[in-house]
Amino acid sequence: MNDGTFKIILSSCSGEKKMSKLISSSSSNAFCTCYFKNYFLQMLLYISIYLLSNIPNSNGFDPIIQLPSSGLYENNFSRSKVVLNIDDFGANGDGITDNTKIMQNVWKVACSIPSTVKIVIPKGKSYLVKPIDFPGPCESNVTLRISGTVVAPRDPEVWNGSNVHKWLYFHGVKHLTVDGGGIIDGKGQIWWARSCKINESNPCTHAPTAITFHKCNNLKVRDITLVNSQQMHVAFTNCVHVAVSGVRVTAPADSPNTDGVHISASTHFELKDAIIGTGDDCISIVGNSSRVRIKNIVCGPGHGISIGSLGKSNSSAAVRDVVVDGAVLTNTENGVRIKTWQGGSGFARKITFQNIQMHNVSNPIIIDQYYCDSPIPCLNQTSAVIIDSVSFRNIKGTSATEDAIVLSCSESHPCKKIYLENIQLVSFSEMIIAQSFCWEVYGTSSGSICPPSCISSVL
């Protein structure tokens, strides 16, 4: 070989296990016989035994672990890079064959190697995967490079006996990167048809989130497309230091509960350069999340960019230090929104929406402390999630309804320190006139405000 790559090839034929070494022609014989035998052979044998003892071998098996030749000259094996192509473990990219067990085995191997590992899902193929866990911690940094397509089973019955909330579930993993430019397809059409929001005679049940990251720290997700999730597309729960970029999310406008990006109980979170069109919130941020930065978002169709809902079932929630800077929303049911249930507690505080374009958006700016997503009317309650220190700056465009600005707050816990600056929202239709509505809202405004501000300056 002259490509500067070191490969270990493991094969099994007629019950015999073999190991052959392929080393770059530029490597010296002295290195092969001395350095390799003294150190690397021990480590490579360990990997070989692990792979052969943990992966089914009914049809023959020829996995390849690639080590760049530069790694051969390091004194520490943990500094080498390992590439695991799922096809070399027997995966079948025909879109029909179940690859769940193979994916579990590859992940197990990747997590056990004390060096940087890249799992490759090849381009141009489609891999069926059933509900699956990707547990941490791992011995080293792992990259999951999805260049092909990962597809879910169409039949909801596959989830019988499994957690219906999850499809691809990553938890407890540090320094994970998911990238590759590929597609994750939830095949959610049958799930949507069974939803009570589509047919009121159906029971209201849960459906899986396509990808969930739970308690994952120092996480990177970039250049991935998610389509037609069963319910939410990607959820981040209890994560710290997350960077998401270049994500594309697509689902029909009438697909129920298909939030694009859902952020819960996470901190130091950055989302940028995303294009999201779904049947629910493009982005939703809920309880106990903080230091969230969202930039350069294209949203539509969908329900807009939302803080909440918060406080459902008399629960407590806290969201603070959120900045949405730069977004274009088109044909969405809401624009930028904070929504809370009566009876809740906690707060939504220090939140900024700025530099946003609206195109035919219903309710472009909305605070709703009377949110009620229920088939029966919600009870009036005095307890409420406190909302204060919220700014709306440089928001322009067209409103599909007369309610361009709606700030509807609790009588017992009014909204305070609400700030409007340079708002220009006009009606999309000549038949209506854009208006502002305020209830128990206190704060200030500056610059040109259209429609005129209704915020009271005196509490």
SULTA-V492644 format. One record per residue. N is the residue number from 0. SS is DSSP state (hx for helix, st for strand, lp for the rest). Layout:
N|SS + N|SS
This chain:
0|lp + 1|lp + 2|lp + 3|lp + 4|st + 5|st + 6|st + 7|st + 8|st + 9|st + 10|st + 11|st + 12|st + 13|lp + 14|lp + 15|st + 16|st + 17|st + 18|st + 19|st + 20|st + 21|st + 22|lp + 23|lp + 24|lp + 25|lp + 26|lp + 27|lp + 28|hx + 29|hx + 30|hx + 31|hx + 32|hx + 33|hx + 34|hx + 35|hx + 36|hx + 37|hx + 38|hx + 39|hx + 40|hx + 41|hx + 42|hx + 43|hx + 44|hx + 45|hx + 46|hx + 47|hx + 48|hx + 49|hx + 50|hx + 51|hx + 52|hx + 53|hx + 54|lp + 55|lp + 56|lp + 57|lp + 58|lp + 59|lp + 60|lp + 61|lp + 62|lp + 63|st + 64|st + 65|st + 66|st + 67|st + 68|hx + 69|hx + 70|hx + 71|hx + 72|hx + 73|lp + 74|lp + 75|lp + 76|hx + 77|hx + 78|hx + 79|lp + 80|st + 81|st + 82|st + 83|st + 84|st + 85|hx + 86|hx + 87|hx + 88|hx + 89|lp + 90|lp + 91|lp + 92|lp + 93|st + 94|st + 95|st + 96|st + 97|st + 98|lp + 99|hx + 100|hx + 101|hx + 102|hx + 103|hx + 104|hx + 105|hx + 106|hx + 107|hx + 108|hx + 109|hx + 110|hx + 111|hx + 112|lp + 113|lp + 114|lp + 115|st + 116|st + 117|st + 118|st + 119|st + 120|st + 121|lp + 122|lp + 123|lp + 124|lp + 125|st + 126|st + 127|st + 128|lp + 129|lp + 130|lp + 131|st + 132|st + 133|st + 134|st + 135|lp + 136|lp + 137|lp + 138|lp + 139|lp + 140|lp + 141|st + 142|st + 143|st + 144|st + 145|st + 146|lp + 147|lp + 148|st + 149|st + 150|st + 151|lp + 152|lp + 153|lp + 154|lp + 155|hx + 156|hx + 157|hx + 158|hx + 159|lp + 160|lp + 161|lp + 162|lp + 163|lp + 164|lp + 165|st + 166|st + 167|st + 168|st + 169|st + 170|st + 171|lp + 172|lp + 173|st + 174|lp + 175|st + 176|st + 177|st + 178|st + 179|lp + 180|lp + 181|lp + 182|st + 183|st + 184|st + 185|lp + 186|lp + 187|lp + 188|hx + 189|hx + 190|hx + 191|hx + 192|hx + 193|lp + 194|lp + 195|lp + 196|lp + 197|lp + 198|lp + 199|lp + 200|lp + 201|lp + 202|lp + 203|lp + 204|lp + 205|lp + 206|lp + 207|lp + 208|st + 209|st + 210|st + 211|st + 212|st + 213|st + 214|lp + 215|lp + 216|st + 217|st + 218|st + 219|st + 220|st + 221|st + 222|lp + 223|lp + 224|st + 225|st + 226|st + 227|lp + 228|lp + 229|lp + 230|lp + 231|lp + 232|lp + 233|st + 234|st + 235|st + 236|st + 237|lp + 238|lp + 239|st + 240|st + 241|st + 242|st + 243|st + 244|st + 245|lp + 246|lp + 247|st + 248|st + 249|st + 250|lp + 251|lp + 252|lp + 253|lp + 254|lp + 255|lp + 256|lp + 257|lp + 258|lp + 259|lp + 260|st + 261|st + 262|st + 263|st + 264|lp + 265|lp + 266|st + 267|st + 268|st + 269|st + 270|st + 271|st + 272|st + 273|st + 274|st + 275|st + 276|st + 277|lp + 278|lp + 279|lp + 280|lp + 281|lp + 282|st + 283|st + 284|st + 285|lp + 286|lp + 287|lp + 288|st + 289|st + 290|st + 291|st + 292|st + 293|st + 294|st + 295|st + 296|st + 297|st + 298|st + 299|lp + 300|lp + 301|lp + 302|lp + 303|lp + 304|st + 305|st + 306|st + 307|st + 308|st + 309|st + 310|lp + 311|hx + 312|hx + 313|hx + 314|lp + 315|st + 316|st + 317|st + 318|st + 319|st + 320|st + 321|st + 322|st + 323|st + 324|st + 325|st + 326|st + 327|st + 328|st + 329|st + 330|lp + 331|lp + 332|lp + 333|lp + 334|lp + 335|st + 336|st + 337|st + 338|st + 339|st + 340|lp + 341|lp + 342|lp + 343|lp + 344|st + 345|st + 346|st + 347|st + 348|st + 349|st + 350|st + 351|st + 352|st + 353|st + 354|st + 355|st + 356|st + 357|st + 358|st + 359|st + 360|st + 361|lp + 362|lp + 363|lp + 364|st + 365|st + 366|st + 367|st + 368|lp + 369|lp + 370|lp + 371|lp + 372|lp + 373|lp + 374|lp + 375|lp + 376|lp + 377|lp + 378|lp + 379|lp + 380|lp + 381|lp + 382|lp + 383|lp + 384|lp + 385|st + 386|st + 387|st + 388|st + 389|st + 390|st + 391|st + 392|st + 393|st + 394|st + 395|st + 396|st + 397|st + 398|st + 399|lp + 400|lp + 401|lp + 402|st + 403|st + 404|st + 405|st + 406|st + 407|st + 408|lp + 409|lp + 410|lp + 411|lp + 412|lp + 413|lp + 414|st + 415|st + 416|st + 417|st + 418|st + 419|st + 420|st + 421|st + 422|st + 423|st + 424|st + 425|st + 426|st + 427|lp + 428|lp + 429|lp + 430|lp + 431|lp + 432|lp + 433|lp + 434|st + 435|st + 436|st + 437|st + 438|st + 439|lp + 440|st + 441|st + 442|st + 443|st + 444|st + 445|st + 446|st + 447|st + 448|st + 449|st + 450|lp + 451|lp + 452|lp + 453|lp + 454|lp + 455|st + 456|lp + 457|lp + 458|lp
